[in-house]
Amino acid sequence: MNFPDALFPQAWALGAFLPLLAIWAWCFATAPWKRLTDSAQLNVWLGTIVLLVLVWSMKAGVKPGLDLHLLGATMFTLMFGRQLAIVGLSLVLAGVTANNSLQGNDAWLAYGLNALVLAVFPPLLADAIRRGVERALPDHFFTYVFVIAFFGAAATVMATGLLASALLWLAGVYPAPTLLDDYLPYYLLLGFAEAWLNGAMITLMVVYAPHWVGSFDDRRHLPH
């Protein structure tokens, strides 16, 4: 993840901004901005952005574009919904990209591609998983924590890795054997790490600060 500028053809990099701008327009038009008028909620939203900038900056990789890092996208989406999560993760990516530019690793041209893979796709998938689980399974605290937050986070990260690998292969950046042998397997490990992080953080928040998690409802998810 975090594709550098020179990795993809320029047409791919510039073309990615068109759907990204459309998605941003949808987010700005439909996001529950009223929630952020509460200073406490705004502070949590901004604090989550700062936290994830630090998390995304701690990455490992051996080849350009094949970096690995935790996402936190499922947690952000469960807390604030998909629109505010997309906007927030776009700001996280901007912070990471600016930091990389200061180190001489420009990635602003590839920002659109990176944003679609890292800031748009994960919240949309995490929200779709939540909605699907809520339709298929009864409302319960353990369903929310273990299925939606834990396994949902793992599935979201693994799917993001698959999407990134597909783009790298379709663009001819890396051959399929390289991606299948040297990149995708690590997403299995990263997925479980993401699951533990999201599961632990969501559990702590719904126990001690449930008002931070917008998708959690005491009346639905706690037995009475």
C-alpha positions in Angstrom: 0.0 0.0 0.0 1.0 3.7 -0.2 1.9 3.6 -3.9 4.7 6.0 -4.9 4.3 8.3 -7.8 6.4 6.4 -10.3 4.8 3.1 -9.8 1.7 3.4 -12.0 1.2 4.9 -15.4 0.3 8.6 -15.2 -3.1 8.0 -16.8 -4.0 5.6 -14.0 -2.8 8.1 -11.3 -4.6 11.0 -12.7 -7.7 9.1 -13.7 -8.2 7.9 -10.1 -9.0 11.5 -9.0 -12.2 11.5 -11.0 -14.0 8.8 -8.9 -12.3 10.1 -5.8 -13.7 13.6 -6.3 -17.2 12.1 -6.9 -17.0 10.1 -3.7 -15.8 13.1 -1.7 -18.7 15.1 -3.1 -21.1 12.4 -1.9 -19.5 12.3 1.5 -19.6 16.1 2.0 -23.3 16.1 0.9 -24.5 13.2 3.0 -22.1 12.9 6.0 -23.7 13.5 9.5 -21.7 16.7 10.0 -24.1 17.7 12.8 -22.4 15.1 15.0 -19.1 17.0 14.8 -20.7 20.2 16.0 -20.4 18.5 19.5 -16.9 19.5 20.5 -16.3 16.2 22.3 -17.2 14.2 19.2 -15.1 16.5 17.0 -12.1 16.0 19.3 -12.6 12.2 19.1 -12.8 12.4 15.3 -9.7 14.5 15.0 -7.8 12.5 17.6 -8.6 9.3 15.7 -7.1 10.9 12.6 -3.9 11.9 14.4 -3.6 8.4 15.9 -4.0 6.7 12.5 -1.4 9.0 10.9 1.0 7.6 13.5 -0.2 4.0 12.8 0.1 4.3 9.0 3.6 5.8 9.4 4.7 2.5 11.0 5.0 0.3 8.0 7.2 -2.5 6.7 8.0 -3.4 3.1 10.8 -4.5 0.8 9.7 -3.2 -2.6 8.0 0.0 -3.7 4.2 -0.2 -3.3 4.5 -3.4 -1.2 4.3 -1.8 2.2 2.2 -3.2 5.0 0.6 -1.3 7.8 -2.4 -1.5 10.0 -5.5 0.4 8.8 -7.9 1.1 11.6 -10.6 1.6 9.0 -13.2 -0.7 10.5 -12.8 1.0 13.9 -13.2 4.5 12.3 -16.2 3.4 10.3 -18.0 1.8 13.3 -17.3 5.0 15.3 -18.4 7.6 12.7 -20.0 5.9 9.7 -18.6 5.4 6.3 -18.8 9.1 5.0 -17.0 10.6 8.0 -14.5 7.7 8.0 -13.7 8.3 4.3 -13.1 12.0 4.9 -11.0 11.2 8.0 -8.9 8.5 6.3 -8.4 10.9 3.3 -6.9 13.4 5.8 -4.8 10.6 7.4 -3.5 9.7 3.9 -2.7 13.4 3.2 -0.8 13.6 6.5 1.2 10.5 5.7 1.8 11.7 2.1 3.0 15.0 3.3 5.4 13.4 5.7 6.7 11.1 3.0 7.3 14.1 0.7 9.4 15.8 3.4 11.6 12.6 3.3 11.9 12.9 -0.5 9.3 10.2 -1.3 6.7 12.0 -3.3 3.3 10.4 -3.7 0.9 13.3 -4.4 0.4 12.2 -8.0 -0.6 8.7 -6.8 -2.8 10.2 -4.0 -6.0 9.4 -5.9 -5.1 5.7 -6.3 -3.9 5.5 -2.7 -7.1 7.2 -1.4 -9.4 4.8 -3.4 -7.6 1.8 -2.0 -6.9 2.9 1.5 -9.5 5.6 2.4 -12.6 4.7 0.3 -12.7 1.0 -0.2 -12.1 -0.1 3.4 -14.9 2.0 5.0 -17.4 1.0 2.3 -16.6 -2.7 2.8 -16.6 -2.4 6.6 -20.0 -0.7 6.6 -21.3 -3.4 4.1 -20.1 -6.1 6.4 -21.8 -4.5 9.4 -25.1 -4.1 7.5 -24.9 -7.7 6.3 -24.2 -9.1 9.7 -27.0 -7.1 11.3 -29.4 -8.5 8.7 -28.2 -12.1 9.1 -27.6 -12.4 12.8 -29.5 -11.4 15.9 -28.5 -8.1 17.6 -26.1 -9.0 20.5 -23.0 -7.5 22.1 -20.8 -10.5 21.1 -22.1 -10.4 17.5 -21.1 -6.8 17.3 -17.7 -7.2 18.9 -16.5 -10.6 17.5 -18.2 -10.7 14.1 -18.5 -7.1 13.1 -15.5 -5.5 14.8 -13.1 -8.5 15.0 -13.7 -10.6 11.9 -15.0 -7.7 9.9 -11.7 -5.9 10.4 -9.7 -8.9 9.3 -11.8 -9.3 6.2 -11.5 -5.6 5.4 -7.7 -5.6 5.5 -7.4 -8.9 3.6 -9.7 -7.6 0.9 -7.8 -4.3 0.7 -4.6 -6.3 0.2 -6.3 -8.2 -2.6 -7.4 -5.0 -4.3 -4.0 -3.5 -4.0 -2.4 -6.6 -5.5 -4.9 -6.7 -8.3 -4.1 -3.1 -9.3 -0.4 -3.8 -9.2 -0.9 -6.9 -11.4 -3.3 -5.2 -13.9 -0.9 -2.3 -14.3 2.0 -4.6 -14.9 4.0 -3.3 -12.0 4.6 -6.8 -10.5 3.9 -10.3 -11.9 1.3 -12.4 -10.2 3.8 -14.9 -8.7 5.6 -12.1 -6.9 2.4 -10.8 -5.4 1.1 -14.3 -4.5 4.3 -15.4 -2.9 5.9 -12.3 -1.4 2.9 -10.0 -0.6 -0.5 -11.5 -0.2 0.4 -14.1 2.4 1.5 -11.4 4.8 -2.0 -9.9 4.7 -3.3 -13.0 6.5 -1.0 -12.1 9.4 -1.9 -8.4 9.1 -5.6 -9.2 9.0 -5.4 -11.0 12.4 -3.3 -8.1 13.9 -5.9 -5.7 12.6 -8.7 -7.8 14.0 -7.1 -7.8 17.5 -6.5 -4.0 17.4 -10.1 -3.2 16.2 -11.7 -5.8 18.5 -9.9 -4.5 21.5 -10.4 -0.8 20.8 -14.1 -1.2 20.0 -14.7 -3.4 23.1 -13.0 -0.8 25.3 -15.0 2.0 23.8 -18.5 0.4 23.9 -17.8 -0.5 27.5 -16.4 2.8 28.8 -17.4 5.4 26.1 -20.2 4.0 24.0 -21.2 7.5 22.8 -17.9 7.4 20.7 -19.2 4.4 18.7 -22.0 5.7 16.5 -23.0 2.2 15.2 -23.4 0.7 18.7 -26.8 0.9 20.4 -27.2 -0.2 24.0 -30.9 -1.0 23.4 -30.1 -3.3 20.5 -26.8 -4.9 21.3 -27.1 -5.4 25.1 -29.4 -7.9 26.6 -32.2 -6.6 28.9 
